[in-house]
Amino acid sequence: MPNLEVVGKQLNDNRVLATSIWSRCLIKMRENSISSSAARICVGGKLFGYKGKMPGVLEEIVLALNAQMPIFLLGAFGGVVGNVCKLLLTSDIPETLIENLQISQYGE
């Protein structure tokens, strides 16, 4: 079994590695959550300062769509879900949904 103190120090010393591990853990958590659900209700969601490769709620929307799961989007509360609703209603792509912006946010 690895020494957790040593692993913790290595992660503290290597922020990129720690962020990558964190992101993969969040993806796995969301995949497990979606596989055990019948539908998704999505509200809000961070536009900036998220820890994964994209905002968590957006990732859940993508995973749910890939699983052909019903999704209920409550866009009136804003956030990334509000931007997804804006995209669906107007076909205008909000800047926060553009992949290049998400990549630039990754690891910040």
N, C-alpha and C positions, 0 to 999 in steps of 0.2 A: 504494500500500500504506500502511495507517495506521501512524503512528509508535507502536510498541509501548510505549515509555516514557510517552507522553502517555496512551494508552489505559489503561495500568496505573495511572497517577495518578488518572485519572477514576474508575476502578473502586474504588480505595482511598478516594476522597473520597465515593463514592456507594455505600454498603453495600447498599441496597435493590436497585439496579441489578445489582451484582455477584452478589448472592444469586439474583436472578431469572435471570441468565445461567447461573450454576452449575447451578441447578435444571433449566433447559431442556437443558443439555448432558447432565446425568445421565439425563433422560428419554430423550433420543435414544440414548444409549449402551445403555440397557436395552432399548429397542425393537429396536435392531440385534442385541443379544445374543439376545433372544427369537426374532427372525425367523430366526436361524441355528441354533436349537436344536430338538430333538425333544421335550424334556420339561424340567421345572424341578424341582430338588431344593432346598428352602428350609429354612434352619436359622437360628435366632436372630433377630437384627435389633434395631436400636436402638428404644427406646421414647420417648426424649427426646433432644434435642440433635442431631437430624438436620438436614441442610442443605437438603433439598428440601421440597416441599409436604406430603410424607408420608414415613414411614420407607421407605428404599430397597427393602428386602425386601418390604414391603407393596405398593409400587408394582409390583414384579416379579410378585407374585401377581396383582394386578389386570390387568396387561398380558397375562399368560399366560392367565388366564381369558377375557379378551376375544378372544384368539387361539385359544381352544378347545384349549389345549395341556394335556397331562397334567401334574399338579403333585403332587409328593410332599412333604408337610409333616412335618418332624421337630420336633414341638412339645415334646418332653421337655427340650430345651435352653433353653426359655424364650424371652424376647424377644418381638418382635412375632409371630413364627410361633407361639409358644406361645399367645399371645392369640387368634390366628386359629383354632387348634385348639380352644381353649376355647369360642369362639363356635360352631363347627361341632358340637361335642359337646353343648353345653348350651343354646344359643340365647341365652345371656346375653351382652350386648355389653360387653366390657371398655372402661373409660374411654379407654384409649389408642387405641382404634379409632374413637372418635367424632370426626367431622369438625371440630367446633368446637375440640377440643383440638389437633388437627393444625394448624388455621389459626393458633391462638395460638402454636404452636411455630415456625411458618414465619418464617424470617429471624432466629431467635435465635442 
